[in-house]
């Protein structure tokens, strides 16, 4: 039955009545078209008014998980409303276990927030790391901190995508590794901020650099056996330690699902940058200890190689002109050369 595949006539009647401010009784629904991403349905009311309903059905080509589908439909809805033409859109409808709601309109002056529980105590791991530039060797406190970080992130990575369909898992995984390059906040956006004559990465070098990132993406694109939940911005500025030594983490973002190498490469890049900047082997020691602990905790023997999925991005982040306008250009240039070596070799290298 159509209403079982889509939404019951009773539930749809209630949503439309609330939205339109008058009683609407839907008496018929019929499928009227089908495209690659979605199917179209016509709903007819007892008063003769008709409504068009679009339902997503695909899980690939950019729509691997439901948040992306909502994002796409919100954009489509806003575009239609701006045109001022008929038929007029009513909004984006979501249905959870038979409960249906139309998402409120999102406008240019809409304020958008993310609400979380509040934590006030603790120091950021990266802030403390920068203050240790002259430290000569690891101590037990360093090891205990890193064990706690490994415990935290390995738990996140133990969460698997819920789809039983392997093709769906494949698309979600591919979406994650593509996002390193094409997320609006990540690689392409950053490359656009490097001047074509940048002494760190000029236009010709940018093309080669992006090509190496693309090759890494292709190397890993079929490894959906590695699909797991991610933090998506996993580095020391988002990790805090309280006075009692316990840990808390903020700012999950950008890449919700993908390869664990994305998070681990993100984390290791802070050690790689500080090691490159200071030549202090303490930072290399931290990185190697972290890898060893993560491998022992998870059994992931490919993690050193998998970090290359994100190292190209991290090279851009640590030399990004807007983040670091006073960056020593020679240090930035040599760091980019080192990242290129990592991408070509396909594994984490310290020297």
KOLDREN-570107 format. One record per residue (C-alpha): x negated, y negated, z negated; residue number from 0; residue in one letter. Coordinates in steps of 0.001 Angstrom, whole numbers, padded with zeros to 6 digits. Layout:
REM KOLDREN-570107
site x->X | y->Y | z->Z | n->NUM | res->A
...
REM end
This chain:
REM KOLDREN-570107
site x->000000 | y->000000 | z->000000 | n->0 | res->X
site x->-001201 | y->-003502 | z->000828 | n->1 | res->X
site x->-000478 | y->-004879 | z->-002632 | n->2 | res->X
site x->-002631 | y->-002163 | z->-004213 | n->3 | res->X
site x->-005550 | y->-002974 | z->-001903 | n->4 | res->X
site x->-005171 | y->-006719 | z->-002309 | n->5 | res->X
site x->-003079 | y->-008150 | z->-005152 | n->6 | res->X
site x->000456 | y->-007366 | z->-006285 | n->7 | res->X
site x->003240 | y->-009585 | z->-004979 | n->8 | res->X
site x->004272 | y->-010324 | z->-008566 | n->9 | res->X
site x->000830 | y->-011476 | z->-009637 | n->10 | res->X
site x->000335 | y->-013540 | z->-006483 | n->11 | res->X
site x->003755 | y->-015142 | z->-006971 | n->12 | res->X
site x->002758 | y->-016245 | z->-010470 | n->13 | res->X
site x->-000562 | y->-017749 | z->-009343 | n->14 | res->X
site x->000986 | y->-019628 | z->-006423 | n->15 | res->X
site x->003883 | y->-020912 | z->-008561 | n->16 | res->X
site x->001416 | y->-022336 | z->-011085 | n->17 | res->X
site x->-000792 | y->-023850 | z->-008394 | n->18 | res->X
site x->002037 | y->-025405 | z->-006378 | n->19 | res->X
site x->004154 | y->-026498 | z->-009360 | n->20 | res->X
site x->007306 | y->-024719 | z->-008197 | n->21 | res->X
site x->008754 | y->-021207 | z->-008141 | n->22 | res->X
site x->007348 | y->-019097 | z->-005320 | n->23 | res->X
site x->008338 | y->-015460 | z->-004859 | n->24 | res->X
site x->006164 | y->-013439 | z->-002488 | n->25 | res->X
site x->008261 | y->-010753 | z->-000799 | n->26 | res->X
site x->005910 | y->-009463 | z->001901 | n->27 | res->X
site x->002171 | y->-009069 | z->002570 | n->28 | res->X
site x->000642 | y->-007799 | z->005787 | n->29 | res->X
site x->-002840 | y->-007459 | z->007195 | n->30 | res->X
site x->-003273 | y->-009706 | z->010222 | n->31 | res->X
site x->-006985 | y->-009547 | z->011017 | n->32 | res->X
site x->-010345 | y->-008093 | z->010181 | n->33 | res->X
site x->-013904 | y->-009418 | z->010505 | n->34 | res->X
site x->-017284 | y->-008075 | z->009446 | n->35 | res->X
site x->-017305 | y->-009733 | z->006017 | n->36 | res->X
site x->-013599 | y->-009929 | z->005227 | n->37 | res->X
site x->-010009 | y->-009025 | z->006025 | n->38 | res->X
site x->-007132 | y->-011498 | z->006439 | n->39 | res->X
site x->-003603 | y->-011090 | z->005073 | n->40 | res->X
site x->-000361 | y->-013051 | z->005474 | n->41 | res->X
site x->001862 | y->-013438 | z->002403 | n->42 | res->X
site x->005460 | y->-014579 | z->002924 | n->43 | res->X
site x->007720 | y->-016044 | z->000236 | n->44 | res->X
site x->011483 | y->-015703 | z->-000151 | n->45 | res->X
site x->011711 | y->-019369 | z->000827 | n->46 | res->X
site x->009935 | y->-018663 | z->004124 | n->47 | res->X
site x->006624 | y->-020302 | z->003131 | n->48 | res->X
site x->003535 | y->-018426 | z->004325 | n->49 | res->X
site x->000063 | y->-018175 | z->002841 | n->50 | res->X
site x->-003195 | y->-016823 | z->004265 | n->51 | res->X
site x->-005376 | y->-014671 | z->001973 | n->52 | res->X
site x->-008972 | y->-013770 | z->002796 | n->53 | res->X
site x->-010535 | y->-010840 | z->000979 | n->54 | res->X
site x->-014261 | y->-010053 | z->001067 | n->55 | res->X
site x->-015073 | y->-006454 | z->001899 | n->56 | res->X
site x->-018775 | y->-006415 | z->002895 | n->57 | res->X
site x->-021660 | y->-006058 | z->000485 | n->58 | res->X
site x->-024551 | y->-006898 | z->002809 | n->59 | res->X
site x->-026036 | y->-009726 | z->004891 | n->60 | res->X
site x->-026164 | y->-012127 | z->001961 | n->61 | res->X
site x->-023179 | y->-010894 | z->-000016 | n->62 | res->X
site x->-024699 | y->-008082 | z->-002042 | n->63 | res->X
site x->-023193 | y->-009163 | z->-005358 | n->64 | res->X
site x->-019899 | y->-010864 | z->-006309 | n->65 | res->X
site x->-021290 | y->-014233 | z->-007455 | n->66 | res->X
site x->-022513 | y->-014869 | z->-003902 | n->67 | res->X
site x->-019042 | y->-014181 | z->-002522 | n->68 | res->X
site x->-017489 | y->-016733 | z->-004867 | n->69 | res->X
site x->-020200 | y->-019249 | z->-003933 | n->70 | res->X
site x->-019477 | y->-018759 | z->-000218 | n->71 | res->X
site x->-015724 | y->-019130 | z->-000629 | n->72 | res->X
site x->-016099 | y->-022259 | z->-002785 | n->73 | res->X
site x->-018126 | y->-023858 | z->000004 | n->74 | res->X
site x->-015563 | y->-022814 | z->002617 | n->75 | res->X
site x->-012719 | y->-024172 | z->000466 | n->76 | res->X
site x->-014460 | y->-027527 | z->-000036 | n->77 | res->X
site x->-015192 | y->-027848 | z->003694 | n->78 | res->X
site x->-011538 | y->-027240 | z->004551 | n->79 | res->X
site x->-010331 | y->-029783 | z->002003 | n->80 | res->X
site x->-012733 | y->-032434 | z->003320 | n->81 | res->X
site x->-011367 | y->-032031 | z->006839 | n->82 | res->X
site x->-007900 | y->-033149 | z->005714 | n->83 | res->X
site x->-006354 | y->-030872 | z->008339 | n->84 | res->X
site x->-003623 | y->-028254 | z->008068 | n->85 | res->X
site x->-003360 | y->-025509 | z->007027 | n->86 | res->X
site x->-004397 | y->-026845 | z->003648 | n->87 | res->X
site x->-006541 | y->-024609 | z->001374 | n->88 | res->X
site x->-005282 | y->-023926 | z->-002147 | n->89 | res->X
site x->-008499 | y->-022683 | z->-003760 | n->90 | res->X
site x->-010558 | y->-019585 | z->-004487 | n->91 | res->X
site x->-008607 | y->-016754 | z->-006079 | n->92 | res->X
site x->-010280 | y->-014223 | z->-008362 | n->93 | res->X
site x->-008630 | y->-011081 | z->-009752 | n->94 | res->X
site x->-009964 | y->-009124 | z->-012746 | n->95 | res->X
site x->-008015 | y->-006025 | z->-013784 | n->96 | res->X
site x->-004766 | y->-007443 | z->-012475 | n->97 | res->X
site x->-005252 | y->-010898 | z->-014043 | n->98 | res->X
site x->-005486 | y->-013568 | z->-011353 | n->99 | res->X
site x->-006742 | y->-017156 | z->-011506 | n->100 | res->X
site x->-007560 | y->-019863 | z->-008981 | n->101 | res->X
site x->-010924 | y->-021440 | z->-009774 | n->102 | res->X
site x->-010634 | y->-025217 | z->-010355 | n->103 | res->X
site x->-011863 | y->-027478 | z->-007553 | n->104 | res->X
site x->-015582 | y->-028288 | z->-007522 | n->105 | res->X
site x->-016210 | y->-031883 | z->-006368 | n->106 | res->X
site x->-019214 | y->-034158 | z->-005873 | n->107 | res->X
site x->-018662 | y->-035792 | z->-009260 | n->108 | res->X
site x->-017980 | y->-032480 | z->-011035 | n->109 | res->X
site x->-020250 | y->-031956 | z->-014038 | n->110 | res->X
site x->-021526 | y->-028400 | z->-014288 | n->111 | res->X
site x->-022846 | y->-026825 | z->-017483 | n->112 | res->X
site x->-024072 | y->-023500 | z->-018737 | n->113 | res->X
site x->-023256 | y->-022885 | z->-022383 | n->114 | res->X
site x->-025430 | y->-020600 | z->-024504 | n->115 | res->X
site x->-026079 | y->-019919 | z->-028145 | n->116 | res->X
site x->-028571 | y->-022337 | z->-029691 | n->117 | res->X
site x->-032034 | y->-021473 | z->-030995 | n->118 | res->X
site x->-034157 | y->-024143 | z->-032633 | n->119 | res->X
site x->-037152 | y->-022369 | z->-034103 | n->120 | res->X
site x->-040305 | y->-021254 | z->-032357 | n->121 | res->X
site x->-043083 | y->-022299 | z->-030006 | n->122 | res->X
site x->-043246 | y->-021650 | z->-026288 | n->123 | res->X
site x->-045675 | y->-018930 | z->-025301 | n->124 | res->X
site x->-047108 | y->-020942 | z->-022392 | n->125 | res->X
site x->-047667 | y->-024005 | z->-024546 | n->126 | res->X
site x->-049659 | y->-021912 | z->-026991 | n->127 | res->X
site x->-051491 | y->-020208 | z->-024122 | n->128 | res->X
site x->-052728 | y->-023523 | z->-022700 | n->129 | res->X
site x->-054081 | y->-024443 | z->-026112 | n->130 | res->X
site x->-056209 | y->-021289 | z->-026049 | n->131 | res->X
site x->-058328 | y->-022228 | z->-023042 | n->132 | res->X
site x->-061513 | y->-021903 | z->-025087 | n->133 | res->X
site x->-060589 | y->-018665 | z->-026833 | n->134 | res->X
site x->-063139 | y->-015969 | z->-026043 | n->135 | res->X
site x->-061363 | y->-012661 | z->-026622 | n->136 | res->X
site x->-058042 | y->-011082 | z->-027472 | n->137 | res->X
site x->-057096 | y->-010401 | z->-031070 | n->138 | res->X
site x->-054385 | y->-008317 | z->-032695 | n->139 | res->X
site x->-051951 | y->-011221 | z->-032728 | n->140 | res->X
site x->-052263 | y->-011482 | z->-028933 | n->141 | res->X
site x->-051640 | y->-007766 | z->-028574 | n->142 | res->X
site x->-048608 | y->-007811 | z->-030865 | n->143 | res->X
site x->-047087 | y->-010719 | z->-028957 | n->144 | res->X
site x->-047583 | y->-009004 | z->-025613 | n->145 | res->X
site x->-046117 | y->-005749 | z->-026885 | n->146 | res->X
site x->-042980 | y->-007676 | z->-027868 | n->147 | res->X
site x->-042816 | y->-009326 | z->-024447 | n->148 | res->X
site x->-043191 | y->-005934 | z->-022769 | n->149 | res->X
site x->-040465 | y->-004505 | z->-025001 | n->150 | res->X
site x->-038124 | y->-007342 | z->-024023 | n->151 | res->X
site x->-038680 | y->-007341 | z->-020266 | n->152 | res->X
site x->-038832 | y->-003554 | z->-019922 | n->153 | res->X
site x->-035380 | y->-003405 | z->-021526 | n->154 | res->X
site x->-034068 | y->-005837 | z->-018892 | n->155 | res->X
site x->-035649 | y->-003736 | z->-016154 | n->156 | res->X
site x->-034043 | y->-000578 | z->-017539 | n->157 | res->X
site x->-030620 | y->-002006 | z->-016594 | n->158 | res->X
site x->-029599 | y->-000542 | z->-013245 | n->159 | res->X
site x->-027137 | y->-001886 | z->-010695 | n->160 | res->X
site x->-023742 | y->-000276 | z->-011190 | n->161 | res->X
site x->-022999 | y->000665 | z->-007581 | n->162 | res->X
site x->-023111 | y->004394 | z->-006827 | n->163 | res->X
site x->-023362 | y->003724 | z->-003105 | n->164 | res->X
site x->-027012 | y->003804 | z->-002008 | n->165 | res->X
site x->-026388 | y->001430 | z->000899 | n->166 | res->X
site x->-025014 | y->-001122 | z->-001576 | n->167 | res->X
site x->-028089 | y->-000685 | z->-003795 | n->168 | res->X
site x->-030311 | y->-001117 | z->-000754 | n->169 | res->X
site x->-028666 | y->-004430 | z->000137 | n->170 | res->X
site x->-028868 | y->-005747 | z->-003436 | n->171 | res->X
site x->-032568 | y->-004855 | z->-003587 | n->172 | res->X
site x->-033309 | y->-006469 | z->-000230 | n->173 | res->X
site x->-031434 | y->-009580 | z->-001285 | n->174 | res->X
site x->-033714 | y->-009844 | z->-004307 | n->175 | res->X
site x->-036977 | y->-009690 | z->-002399 | n->176 | res->X
site x->-035653 | y->-012011 | z->000328 | n->177 | res->X
site x->-034732 | y->-014558 | z->-002333 | n->178 | res->X
site x->-038422 | y->-015052 | z->-003158 | n->179 | res->X
site x->-038676 | y->-016727 | z->000244 | n->180 | res->X
site x->-035203 | y->-018050 | z->000996 | n->181 | res->X
site x->-033679 | y->-019049 | z->-002347 | n->182 | res->X
site x->-032895 | y->-022801 | z->-002218 | n->183 | res->X
site x->-035187 | y->-023302 | z->-005229 | n->184 | res->X
site x->-038140 | y->-021209 | z->-004155 | n->185 | res->X
site x->-040729 | y->-020712 | z->-001368 | n->186 | res->X
site x->-039308 | y->-022567 | z->001648 | n->187 | res->X
site x->-038183 | y->-025516 | z->-000474 | n->188 | res->X
site x->-041651 | y->-025773 | z->-001999 | n->189 | res->X
site x->-043465 | y->-025503 | z->001324 | n->190 | res->X
site x->-041475 | y->-028478 | z->002595 | n->191 | res->X
site x->-043042 | y->-030619 | z->-000136 | n->192 | res->X
site x->-046578 | y->-029927 | z->001090 | n->193 | res->X
site x->-047620 | y->-032612 | z->003579 | n->194 | res->X
site x->-048624 | y->-031312 | z->007013 | n->195 | res->X
site x->-052142 | y->-032587 | z->006281 | n->196 | res->X
site x->-052209 | y->-031386 | z->002659 | n->197 | res->X
site x->-055775 | y->-030592 | z->001537 | n->198 | res->X
site x->-054359 | y->-027683 | z->-000469 | n->199 | res->X
site x->-052195 | y->-026115 | z->002253 | n->200 | res->X
site x->-051830 | y->-027863 | z->005607 | n->201 | res->X
site x->-049148 | y->-027098 | z->008178 | n->202 | res->X
site x->-051101 | y->-024461 | z->010063 | n->203 | res->X
site x->-052074 | y->-022742 | z->006818 | n->204 | res->X
site x->-048468 | y->-022882 | z->005618 | n->205 | res->X
site x->-047399 | y->-020837 | z->008642 | n->206 | res->X
site x->-050017 | y->-018169 | z->007967 | n->207 | res->X
site x->-049167 | y->-018149 | z->004261 | n->208 | res->X
site x->-045463 | y->-017685 | z->004899 | n->209 | res->X
site x->-046255 | y->-014943 | z->007396 | n->210 | res->X
site x->-048196 | y->-013019 | z->004741 | n->211 | res->X
site x->-045267 | y->-013350 | z->002329 | n->212 | res->X
site x->-042974 | y->-012060 | z->005062 | n->213 | res->X
site x->-045206 | y->-009042 | z->005650 | n->214 | res->X
site x->-045088 | y->-008212 | z->001922 | n->215 | res->X
site x->-041292 | y->-008461 | z->002019 | n->216 | res->X
site x->-041171 | y->-005956 | z->004879 | n->217 | res->X
site x->-043588 | y->-003626 | z->003117 | n->218 | res->X
site x->-041252 | y->-003309 | z->000106 | n->219 | res->X
site x->-037815 | y->-003802 | z->001681 | n->220 | res->X
site x->-036859 | y->-000108 | z->001654 | n->221 | res->X
site x->-037853 | y->000579 | z->-001951 | n->222 | res->X
site x->-034377 | y->000269 | z->-003444 | n->223 | res->X
site x->-035312 | y->003095 | z->-005792 | n->224 | res->X
site x->-037009 | y->000273 | z->-007735 | n->225 | res->X
site x->-033835 | y->-001828 | z->-008010 | n->226 | res->X
site x->-033241 | y->-003240 | z->-011490 | n->227 | res->X
site x->-031934 | y->-006282 | z->-013347 | n->228 | res->X
site x->-034308 | y->-009258 | z->-013505 | n->229 | res->X
site x->-034876 | y->-012373 | z->-015564 | n->230 | res->X
site x->-035733 | y->-014339 | z->-012421 | n->231 | res->X
site x->-037944 | y->-017026 | z->-014006 | n->232 | res->X
site x->-040065 | y->-014982 | z->-016357 | n->233 | res->X
site x->-043037 | y->-016951 | z->-017653 | n->234 | res->X
site x->-044330 | y->-018345 | z->-020912 | n->235 | res->X
site x->-042377 | y->-021612 | z->-020896 | n->236 | res->X
site x->-039171 | y->-019581 | z->-021181 | n->237 | res->X
site x->-040449 | y->-017259 | z->-023934 | n->238 | res->X
site x->-040556 | y->-018401 | z->-027565 | n->239 | res->X
site x->-041888 | y->-016896 | z->-030771 | n->240 | res->X
site x->-040325 | y->-017742 | z->-034123 | n->241 | res->X
site x->-042381 | y->-018117 | z->-037289 | n->242 | res->X
site x->-041565 | y->-014559 | z->-038292 | n->243 | res->X
site x->-043023 | y->-013311 | z->-034994 | n->244 | res->X
site x->-039706 | y->-012435 | z->-033356 | n->245 | res->X
site x->-039098 | y->-013407 | z->-029752 | n->246 | res->X
site x->-036320 | y->-015146 | z->-027839 | n->247 | res->X
site x->-035996 | y->-015944 | z->-024139 | n->248 | res->X
site x->-034119 | y->-018574 | z->-022120 | n->249 | res->X
site x->-033290 | y->-019527 | z->-018516 | n->250 | res->X
site x->-032269 | y->-016403 | z->-016661 | n->251 | res->X
site x->-031987 | y->-017705 | z->-013094 | n->252 | res->X
site x->-032442 | y->-017476 | z->-009329 | n->253 | res->X
site x->-032896 | y->-013738 | z->-008711 | n->254 | res->X
site x->-030505 | y->-011512 | z->-010694 | n->255 | res->X
site x->-031443 | y->-008163 | z->-009100 | n->256 | res->X
site x->-034503 | y->-006871 | z->-007319 | n->257 | res->X
site x->-037910 | y->-005335 | z->-007929 | n->258 | res->X
site x->-039469 | y->-005440 | z->-011398 | n->259 | res->X
site x->-042634 | y->-006697 | z->-009704 | n->260 | res->X
site x->-040920 | y->-010070 | z->-009290 | n->261 | res->X
site x->-040689 | y->-010655 | z->-013045 | n->262 | res->X
site x->-044051 | y->-009068 | z->-013827 | n->263 | res->X
site x->-045835 | y->-011014 | z->-011088 | n->264 | res->X
site x->-044208 | y->-014197 | z->-012368 | n->265 | res->X
site x->-045535 | y->-013436 | z->-015858 | n->266 | res->X
site x->-049041 | y->-012421 | z->-014751 | n->267 | res->X
site x->-049450 | y->-015483 | z->-012547 | n->268 | res->X
site x->-049852 | y->-017730 | z->-015588 | n->269 | res->X
site x->-052900 | y->-015696 | z->-016652 | n->270 | res->X
site x->-054219 | y->-015663 | z->-013090 | n->271 | res->X
site x->-053923 | y->-019462 | z->-012845 | n->272 | res->X
site x->-055591 | y->-020113 | z->-016200 | n->273 | res->X
site x->-058330 | y->-017577 | z->-015414 | n->274 | res->X
site x->-058914 | y->-019257 | z->-012053 | n->275 | res->X
site x->-058921 | y->-022730 | z->-013616 | n->276 | res->X
site x->-061171 | y->-021952 | z->-016592 | n->277 | res->X
site x->-063155 | y->-018848 | z->-015530 | n->278 | res->X
site x->-062441 | y->-017628 | z->-019071 | n->279 | res->X
site x->-062186 | y->-013821 | z->-019057 | n->280 | res->X
site x->-059812 | y->-014040 | z->-022041 | n->281 | res->X
site x->-056931 | y->-014670 | z->-019624 | n->282 | res->X
site x->-057906 | y->-011706 | z->-017439 | n->283 | res->X
site x->-058008 | y->-009566 | z->-020579 | n->284 | res->X
site x->-054484 | y->-010682 | z->-021519 | n->285 | res->X
site x->-053215 | y->-009856 | z->-018044 | n->286 | res->X
site x->-054783 | y->-006418 | z->-017947 | n->287 | res->X
site x->-053496 | y->-005560 | z->-021415 | n->288 | res->X
site x->-049997 | y->-006628 | z->-020380 | n->289 | res->X
site x->-050096 | y->-004441 | z->-017246 | n->290 | res->X
site x->-051336 | y->-001447 | z->-019225 | n->291 | res->X
site x->-048622 | y->-001841 | z->-021858 | n->292 | res->X
site x->-045905 | y->-002284 | z->-019235 | n->293 | res->X
site x->-047052 | y->000787 | z->-017314 | n->294 | res->X
site x->-047095 | y->002885 | z->-020466 | n->295 | res->X
site x->-043667 | y->001632 | z->-021505 | n->296 | res->X
site x->-041960 | y->002082 | z->-018133 | n->297 | res->X
site x->-044026 | y->004668 | z->-016282 | n->298 | res->X
site x->-044207 | y->002278 | z->-013306 | n->299 | res->X
site x->-047556 | y->003086 | z->-011687 | n->300 | res->X
site x->-046895 | y->000782 | z->-008723 | n->301 | res->X
site x->-046376 | y->-002394 | z->-010710 | n->302 | res->X
site x->-049783 | y->-003912 | z->-009885 | n->303 | res->X
site x->-048978 | y->-003656 | z->-006177 | n->304 | res->X
site x->-045326 | y->-004700 | z->-006587 | n->305 | res->X
site x->-046375 | y->-008021 | z->-008136 | n->306 | res->X
site x->-047487 | y->-009142 | z->-004676 | n->307 | res->X
site x->-043805 | y->-009586 | z->-003767 | n->308 | res->X
site x->-043836 | y->-012801 | z->-005805 | n->309 | res->X
site x->-047502 | y->-013909 | z->-005886 | n->310 | res->X
site x->-047129 | y->-015963 | z->-002711 | n->311 | res->X
site x->-044392 | y->-017965 | z->-004404 | n->312 | res->X
site x->-046427 | y->-018344 | z->-007579 | n->313 | res->X
site x->-049342 | y->-019764 | z->-005627 | n->314 | res->X
site x->-047007 | y->-022501 | z->-004398 | n->315 | res->X
site x->-045542 | y->-023140 | z->-007852 | n->316 | res->X
site x->-048923 | y->-023712 | z->-009510 | n->317 | res->X
site x->-050049 | y->-026103 | z->-006749 | n->318 | res->X
site x->-046665 | y->-027767 | z->-006098 | n->319 | res->X
site x->-047189 | y->-031525 | z->-005528 | n->320 | res->X
site x->-044037 | y->-032596 | z->-007409 | n->321 | res->X
site x->-044914 | y->-030478 | z->-010449 | n->322 | res->X
site x->-048629 | y->-031286 | z->-010476 | n->323 | res->X
site x->-049266 | y->-034634 | z->-008722 | n->324 | res->X
site x->-052681 | y->-034925 | z->-010400 | n->325 | res->X
site x->-053831 | y->-031427 | z->-009471 | n->326 | res->X
site x->-057515 | y->-031115 | z->-008621 | n->327 | res->X
site x->-057219 | y->-030444 | z->-004891 | n->328 | res->X
site x->-060306 | y->-028241 | z->-004775 | n->329 | res->X
site x->-058990 | y->-026052 | z->-007593 | n->330 | res->X
site x->-055601 | y->-025858 | z->-005859 | n->331 | res->X
site x->-057191 | y->-024982 | z->-002516 | n->332 | res->X
site x->-059323 | y->-022219 | z->-004005 | n->333 | res->X
site x->-056322 | y->-020820 | z->-005887 | n->334 | res->X
site x->-054306 | y->-020625 | z->-002656 | n->335 | res->X
site x->-057240 | y->-018828 | z->-001002 | n->336 | res->X
site x->-057247 | y->-016351 | z->-003862 | n->337 | res->X
site x->-053508 | y->-015750 | z->-003478 | n->338 | res->X
site x->-054024 | y->-015160 | z->000257 | n->339 | res->X
site x->-056608 | y->-012511 | z->-000619 | n->340 | res->X
site x->-054096 | y->-010838 | z->-002956 | n->341 | res->X
site x->-051412 | y->-010848 | z->-000255 | n->342 | res->X
site x->-053785 | y->-009353 | z->002306 | n->343 | res->X
site x->-055048 | y->-006663 | z->-000072 | n->344 | res->X
site x->-051551 | y->-005895 | z->-001351 | n->345 | res->X
site x->-052490 | y->-005768 | z->-005026 | n->346 | res->X
site x->-053336 | y->-008001 | z->-007975 | n->347 | res->X
site x->-057000 | y->-009091 | z->-007903 | n->348 | res->X
site x->-058688 | y->-011302 | z->-010477 | n->349 | res->X
site x->-061764 | y->-012242 | z->-008423 | n->350 | res->X
REM end
